[in-house]
Amino acid sequence: LIENFIGCVNADTDVEKSWKDFVQRQRDEDLKEIIESEHLKPQETEKFIESSFRDGQVRTTGTDIDKILPPMSRFGGSRQEKKKSVIEKLRAFFERYFGL
């Protein structure tokens, strides 16, 4: 993140405001990419992430994580594999942006 930000800053830039704007844009793009690649429900995923940032952790128990997943059969292992993949990506996203 920092290297990309430095590449777009010049001497006349308000660094603090530009950093916040840059992080927000990058965060939105990264979340959109996860939503599209995993075929997640956009509104539910955004709510889930906002709750995670508010609570300071990604909750993987309960029904919240299931609400963001695309419709899938509960039989067979594909749903569990998908859930595991989504959790890993959302945790990495959370760790990257939490506190910024």
C-alpha positions in Angstrom: 0.0 0.0 0.0 2.7 2.5 1.0 4.7 2.0 -2.1 1.7 2.5 -4.4 0.8 5.6 -2.4 4.3 7.1 -2.6 4.1 6.7 -6.4 1.2 9.1 -6.6 2.3 11.8 -4.1 4.1 15.0 -5.0 5.3 18.1 -3.1 2.0 19.9 -3.3 0.0 17.0 -1.9 -1.9 17.1 1.5 -0.4 13.8 2.5 -2.7 13.0 5.4 -5.9 13.5 3.3 -4.4 11.9 0.3 -3.4 8.8 2.3 -6.9 8.4 3.8 -8.5 8.8 0.3 -6.0 6.4 -1.2 -6.5 3.7 1.5 -10.3 4.0 1.1 -10.2 3.6 -2.7 -7.8 0.7 -2.5 -9.9 -1.0 0.2 -13.0 -0.6 -1.9 -11.3 -2.0 -4.9 -9.8 -5.0 -3.0 -13.2 -5.8 -1.4 -14.9 -5.6 -4.8 -12.3 -8.0 -6.2 -13.0 -10.5 -3.5 -16.8 -10.2 -3.9 -16.5 -10.7 -7.7 -14.0 -13.6 -7.6 -15.8 -15.5 -4.9 -19.3 -14.5 -6.2 -20.3 -13.2 -2.8 -23.4 -11.1 -2.0 -22.2 -7.5 -2.2 -24.4 -5.8 0.4 -24.1 -8.6 2.9 -20.4 -8.8 2.4 -19.9 -5.0 3.0 -22.0 -5.2 6.1 -20.0 -8.2 7.3 -16.7 -6.4 6.8 -17.9 -3.2 8.5 -19.0 -5.3 11.5 -15.6 -7.0 11.5 -13.8 -3.6 11.6 -16.1 -2.3 14.3 -15.6 -5.5 16.4 -11.9 -5.8 15.7 -12.1 -9.3 14.3 -13.5 -11.5 11.6 -16.1 -13.7 13.1 -16.3 -17.1 11.4 -18.9 -18.7 13.6 -22.6 -18.2 13.5 -24.7 -17.4 10.5 -23.1 -14.1 9.4 -20.5 -15.7 7.2 -23.1 -18.0 5.6 -25.2 -15.0 4.6 -22.5 -13.6 2.3 -21.9 -16.9 0.5 -23.5 -17.6 -2.9 -26.3 -20.2 -3.0 -24.7 -23.6 -2.9 -25.7 -27.1 -2.0 -25.1 -28.0 1.7 -24.3 -31.5 0.6 -20.8 -32.5 -0.5 -17.6 -30.7 0.4 -17.8 -27.8 -2.0 -19.6 -25.5 0.4 -17.1 -26.0 3.2 -14.2 -25.5 0.7 -15.8 -22.3 -0.5 -16.4 -21.1 3.0 -12.8 -21.8 4.0 -11.5 -19.9 0.9 -13.7 -16.9 1.6 -12.7 -16.8 5.3 -9.0 -16.8 4.3 -9.5 -14.0 1.8 -11.6 -11.9 4.2 -9.1 -12.4 7.0 -6.2 -11.3 4.8 -8.2 -8.3 3.7 -9.1 -7.4 7.3 -5.4 -7.7 8.5 -4.3 -5.5 5.6 -6.7 -2.7 6.4 -7.5 -2.9 10.1 -6.2 0.2 11.9 -5.7 2.3 8.8 
